[in-house]
Amino acid sequence: MAVMMKSRQEIAKLREAGRLVAQTFEVMRPYVKPGVTTLELDQIAEDYIRGKGALPIYKGYGARPAYNGHPAVPAFPGTICISINEVVCHGIPSAEVKLKEGDIVGVDIGVLLNGWVGDSCVTYAVGEIDEEAQKLMEVAKRCTELGIAEARHNKRLGDVGAAIQEYAESNGFSTVRELGGHGVGRSLHEDPHVSHFGKHGTGLRIRQGMVFTVEPMINVGTARTRVLADQWTVCTADGKRSAQFEHTLAVTDGAPELLTIL
């Protein structure tokens, strides 16, 4: 594992990219309502990001050929990942899919601004949602906050995962294990990998200058997932709902600094 530490000047660049992501969420928020297609939301995000002189880093990302019996993966076609209800992450925008009253929808946005990446996710309620969905969103958001709070110099990544897992499970939910947070810099995915489960006092030691995401995916039912035939869309194995919030943070000599806020 080769974790690239960031200087104060580099963190400032990452903060600019992260702020653009936060601004994009604010622009999109009024359009997250019943009857809107996920492709319409994707276009709103792309127009805004490109209008600010940045690139949507997810678009065209991740293509790889078939290998060792694994199918080929096409490049991701959207500007945003948009994941409704039982979709955990990496949902593909579509002109055929409309938001409905009572849905919860996770929107993940990544940008490349002046050579540096911003990456964040928000789960929105579409109109009025039921109590279970409301609790799921509240717990998912709190899990993210608790994980972020552990991201301090000289602690360990296991402390981040343990805080998330303990809170999720104490509320009757589960945390996805196959996917996690990641380092961010000039590339979208850098070391370290950040698990959203674990044990306190274990894992890589956290150091000042690290920049990574905390992005737990919290499920109503099982933690297990399945990938659809498009090779991108990840759903809960039991079809129950999932919610996610994500921030990119910088480890400082004190409390972690959130880079994906206004």
C-alpha positions in Angstrom: 0.0 0.0 0.0 1.4 3.3 -1.1 -0.5 6.2 0.6 0.3 9.5 -1.0 0.4 12.2 1.7 -0.9 15.6 0.6 0.6 19.0 1.4 -1.4 22.0 2.6 -1.2 23.4 -1.0 -2.5 20.1 -2.5 -5.3 19.9 0.1 -6.3 23.4 -0.9 -6.7 22.2 -4.5 -8.7 19.2 -3.3 -10.9 21.6 -1.3 -11.7 23.6 -4.4 -12.8 20.4 -6.2 -14.8 19.2 -3.2 -16.6 22.6 -3.0 -17.7 22.2 -6.6 -19.2 18.8 -5.8 -21.1 20.4 -2.8 -22.3 23.2 -5.1 -23.5 20.6 -7.6 -25.6 18.9 -5.0 -27.3 22.2 -4.1 -28.1 22.9 -7.8 -29.6 19.4 -8.2 -31.6 19.4 -4.9 -34.8 21.2 -6.2 -35.0 18.8 -9.1 -35.1 15.6 -7.0 -38.9 15.1 -7.1 -41.4 12.7 -8.4 -41.6 12.4 -12.2 -38.0 13.4 -12.9 -35.9 10.9 -14.8 -32.5 9.9 -13.5 -31.0 10.9 -16.9 -32.5 14.4 -16.5 -30.7 14.7 -13.1 -27.5 13.5 -14.7 -27.7 16.2 -17.4 -28.3 18.9 -14.8 -25.2 17.8 -13.0 -23.1 17.5 -16.1 -24.1 20.9 -17.4 -23.2 22.6 -14.1 -19.9 20.8 -13.7 -18.7 21.5 -17.2 -19.9 25.1 -16.9 -17.5 25.5 -14.0 -14.5 24.3 -16.1 -14.4 20.9 -14.5 -14.9 17.4 -15.9 -17.3 14.7 -14.6 -14.7 12.1 -13.6 -17.1 9.1 -13.5 -18.1 9.5 -17.2 -16.1 7.0 -19.2 -14.5 5.5 -16.0 -13.7 2.0 -15.2 -13.7 0.0 -18.5 -11.8 -3.2 -18.4 -11.6 -6.3 -20.5 -12.8 -9.8 -19.5 -10.3 -11.8 -17.6 -10.1 -15.2 -15.7 -13.8 -15.9 -16.4 -14.9 -12.4 -15.2 -17.0 -10.5 -17.8 -15.9 -7.3 -19.5 -16.9 -4.1 -17.8 -18.0 -1.2 -20.0 -17.0 2.4 -19.2 -19.5 4.0 -16.8 -21.8 6.1 -19.0 -23.1 8.8 -16.6 -21.9 11.9 -14.9 -23.4 10.8 -11.6 -24.1 7.5 -10.0 -27.8 7.4 -9.1 -29.1 4.6 -6.8 -32.7 4.2 -5.9 -34.1 2.2 -3.0 -32.4 -1.3 -3.1 -29.6 -0.1 -5.4 -26.6 0.3 -3.1 -24.3 2.2 -5.5 -23.2 2.7 -9.1 -26.7 3.1 -10.5 -26.6 4.2 -14.1 -28.7 7.2 -15.2 -31.6 6.3 -17.5 -34.3 8.1 -19.5 -36.6 5.2 -18.6 -36.4 5.5 -14.8 -38.5 8.2 -13.1 -38.3 9.1 -9.4 -41.5 8.2 -7.4 -43.0 9.5 -4.3 -41.5 7.6 -1.3 -38.2 6.7 -3.0 -34.9 7.3 -1.5 -32.1 8.1 -4.0 -28.4 8.1 -3.5 -26.5 10.6 -5.8 -22.7 10.2 -6.0 -20.8 12.9 -7.8 -17.2 13.1 -8.8 -15.4 15.9 -10.5 -11.9 16.7 -11.8 -11.0 20.4 -11.3 -7.6 21.6 -12.3 -6.2 18.1 -12.0 -7.7 17.3 -8.6 -10.6 15.1 -7.6 -13.8 15.9 -5.6 -16.0 13.0 -4.5 -19.1 12.9 -2.4 -22.5 11.2 -2.0 -25.9 12.4 -0.7 -29.1 10.3 -0.3 -32.3 12.3 -0.9 -35.8 11.6 0.0 -38.3 11.9 -2.9 -41.4 13.6 -1.5 -42.8 11.9 1.7 -41.0 8.8 2.8 -42.0 6.1 5.3 -40.6 5.8 8.8 -38.2 3.0 7.9 -36.6 5.0 5.1 -36.3 8.0 7.3 -34.6 6.0 10.0 -32.3 4.4 7.5 -31.2 7.8 6.1 -30.7 9.2 9.6 -28.6 6.2 10.6 -26.6 6.3 7.4 -25.8 9.9 7.8 -24.8 9.4 11.5 -22.6 6.5 10.6 -20.7 8.7 8.2 -20.3 11.4 10.8 -19.0 8.8 13.4 -16.6 7.4 10.9 -15.2 10.8 10.0 -14.8 11.7 13.7 -12.3 8.7 14.1 -10.1 10.0 11.2 -7.5 11.6 13.4 -3.7 11.5 13.3 -2.3 8.4 15.0 -5.6 6.5 15.2 -6.2 3.5 12.9 -8.5 2.8 10.0 -10.1 0.0 12.0 -11.4 2.7 14.4 -13.3 4.3 11.5 -14.9 1.0 10.4 -15.7 -0.1 14.0 -17.5 3.2 14.8 -19.6 2.8 11.6 -20.4 -0.9 12.1 -21.3 -0.5 15.8 -23.8 2.3 15.2 -25.4 0.6 12.2 -25.8 -2.7 13.9 -27.1 -1.1 17.2 -29.9 0.3 15.1 -30.7 -3.0 13.4 -29.1 -2.2 10.1 -26.0 -3.7 8.3 -23.0 -2.1 6.5 -21.9 -3.3 3.1 -18.5 -5.0 3.3 -17.4 -5.5 -0.4 -17.1 -1.8 -1.0 -15.5 1.0 1.0 -13.9 4.4 1.1 -10.6 5.3 -0.7 -7.8 7.7 -1.0 -8.4 10.8 -3.2 -6.0 13.0 -5.0 -5.2 13.4 -8.6 -6.9 10.0 -9.1 -10.3 9.0 -8.1 -9.2 5.9 -6.3 -5.9 5.9 -4.4 -4.7 4.1 -1.3 -5.8 3.5 1.4 -8.9 1.4 1.2 -11.3 2.4 4.0 -13.5 -0.4 5.3 -16.8 0.4 6.9 -16.6 -2.4 9.5 -13.8 -3.5 11.7 -12.2 -3.5 15.1 -10.9 -0.6 17.1 -7.1 -0.4 17.2 -6.5 -2.4 14.1 -5.5 -1.5 10.5 -3.3 1.1 8.9 -2.3 4.0 11.2 -3.8 7.3 10.2 -1.4 10.1 9.6 -1.7 13.9 9.0 -1.8 14.6 5.3 -3.9 11.6 4.3 -7.0 12.4 2.2 -9.7 9.8 1.9 -13.4 9.2 1.7 -15.8 7.9 4.4 -18.9 6.5 2.6 -20.7 3.7 4.4 -23.5 2.0 2.6 -26.1 1.1 5.2 -28.7 -1.6 4.4 -32.1 -2.4 6.0 -31.5 -6.1 5.7 -28.5 -8.2 4.8 -25.1 -6.7 4.2 -24.7 -8.9 1.1 -25.0 -7.5 -2.4 -25.3 -8.5 -6.0 -24.1 -6.9 -9.2 -26.6 -6.6 -12.1 -25.8 -7.7 -15.7 -24.7 -4.1 -16.7 -21.6 -4.9 -14.5 -22.1 -1.6 -12.5 -25.3 -1.5 -10.6 -24.9 -2.9 -7.1 -28.1 -4.0 -5.3 -28.9 -5.5 -1.9 -29.1 -9.3 -2.1 -32.5 -9.3 -0.5 -34.0 -6.3 -2.3 -34.3 -4.2 0.8 -33.3 -0.5 0.8 -29.9 1.0 1.2 -28.7 4.5 1.9 -25.3 6.2 1.7 -23.6 9.5 2.6 -20.0 10.3 1.7 -17.5 13.0 2.3 -13.8 13.4 1.4 -11.7 14.5 4.3 -8.2 15.6 5.1 -6.4 14.4 8.2 -5.0 17.3 10.2 -3.3 17.8 13.5 -6.7 18.0 15.1 -10.2 17.3 13.9 -10.5 16.0 10.3 -11.3 18.7 7.7 -14.2 18.0 5.4 -13.3 18.9 1.8 -16.7 18.3 0.2 -18.7 21.1 1.8 -19.7 24.6 0.9 
